[in-house]
Amino acid sequence: MKGMPEIIQTRRDAQNLFQLAQEGALDRAEVAKRFRAMLGSQYHAVPILSMSGDVVTTRYFAEVLKDSVTHDGLLVKSVEHIKGTSEDDGEDNEQFVETNITLSSAPAKDLSVLSIYVPNNVLVSHAFDIAELEFMLGVLES
């Protein structure tokens, strides 16, 4: 969209876009879409291979840590990385291939992707105020 920066790099950029959308100079829905994407960058998503009660098995997921929180608000109680054999480089090498993640309760049965909060995400590293961004998104979508 014309007038919108390719990358929103600072809190001030977000505030300026919000103000321009409020004034009608930018499309509210487009700015809201960008804010939603920014908020989504707080999470790392990985496909679920299987589920059994509160245990979810994914491909190897190095970023998940005990006490992390899922997008749905479930707490990660434990993490177990499973070694296996991979033939990616033409040789049989044992390496981590899957991760078993025990959650505070069973996730929705139809869940196909697990999203885990990443503490060192772009919003944190650029000192964005998450609550302010969520507020601006709510105003734009109302």
FENKA-V32160 format. One record per helix or strand of 3 or more residues. SS is the DSSP state (hx for helix, st for strand). FROM is the first residue (numbers start at 1). TO is the last residue. If there is no record, write none. Layout:
SS&FROM&TO + SS&FROM&TO
This chain:
hx&11&22 + hx&28&40 + st&43&52 + st&55&59 + st&75&86 + st&93&103 + st&113&117 + hx&122&125 + hx&130&141
